[in-house]
């Protein structure tokens, strides 16, 4: 199941229609809050959000939740610029945060190694004040959008938050990923 979802999550383009349901996250202005993780994210004002209740995900186990998707158009159609996936599987306590994140990144990277024309950079570790994340960049000249990043944050309870960012240029992509410095957790995730 994980490989199938990772392929859907990372494939280009990502099209997400509207569906019914109740998500736990809320948006006020350009601030997203998700109480289960104690997550607050002030996303760039240029984006239009959809919450979990509006985003279908075909995970028969109920383990994976697309909690937020951000578009750069008010219509919120076509490719999402940023997508946030909460994977509720609790990993073993004998694994470090880094090994959990790198295993997830490794699965994504493995799917793209044999794809012709795809350039892969990373993974790279980045440290924020209350959390660390691992970043994998993918670019392909024949894909739209051309530049993509997969970011993995291992939470203190050994669950995972995965963020996919997409853009038409490397500088735009870097700006989107840099906006993740605005993520705050109620408690440290390190």
Protein Blocks (a to p, Z undefined) as FASTA:
>chain_A
ZZmmmmmmmpccddddddedddfbdcehjaccdfknopacdddfkbccddfklpccddfk
omaccfbdcdfbfklgajdfbdcdddfbdcdfkbcfklmmmmmmmmmmmmmmmpghiace
djdddddfkbccdddddddfkbccfbdcddddddfkopacddddddfbfklmmmmmmmmm
mpccfbdcZZ
